[in-house]
């Protein structure tokens, strides 16, 4: 193997590493977005329940006190 072939292989290897890095960054951003959406989808209903449960209990208790 001469020096020129080694340089070509190194350039090709560097291009492949760059492609893997780009792919890994896209995957990382995708997982971050999925995590944020999942947390929001779980937390927002919980916050709503904090306000809704006392209202429901108040309504139920008012019907039971005839």
C-alpha positions in Angstrom: 0.0 0.0 0.0 1.4 3.3 -1.0 1.0 6.7 0.7 -1.7 7.9 -1.8 -3.9 4.9 -1.1 -3.7 5.4 2.6 -4.6 9.1 2.2 -7.6 8.1 0.1 -8.8 5.6 2.7 -8.3 8.2 5.5 -10.4 10.7 3.5 -13.1 8.1 2.9 -13.1 7.1 6.6 -13.4 10.7 7.7 -16.4 11.2 5.4 -18.0 8.1 6.9 -17.3 9.4 10.5 -18.8 12.7 9.6 -22.0 11.0 8.2 -22.3 9.0 11.4 -21.9 12.1 13.5 -24.7 13.9 11.6 -26.9 10.9 11.9 -26.3 10.6 15.7 -27.1 14.3 16.2 -30.4 13.9 14.3 -31.3 10.9 16.4 -30.4 12.8 19.6 -32.6 15.7 18.6 -35.4 13.3 17.8 -35.2 11.6 21.1 -35.1 15.0 22.9 -38.2 16.1 21.1 -40.0 12.8 21.9 -39.0 13.2 25.6 -40.3 16.8 25.8 -43.6 15.8 24.1 -44.0 12.8 26.4 -43.4 14.9 29.6 -45.8 17.6 28.4 -48.4 15.0 27.5 -48.1 13.6 31.1 -47.7 16.7 33.1 -50.4 18.9 31.6 -53.2 16.5 32.4 -51.8 16.1 36.0 -52.0 19.9 36.4 -55.5 19.9 35.1 -56.5 17.2 37.6 -55.1 19.2 40.4 -57.8 21.8 39.6 -60.5 19.5 38.4 -60.6 17.0 41.4 -61.5 19.6 44.0 -64.2 20.9 41.8 -65.6 17.4 41.2 -65.5 16.7 44.9 -67.2 20.0 45.7 -70.0 19.1 43.2 -70.4 15.6 44.5 -70.5 16.8 48.2 -73.1 19.4 47.4 -75.4 16.8 45.9 -75.1 14.6 48.9 -76.1 17.3 51.4 -79.8 17.7 50.6 
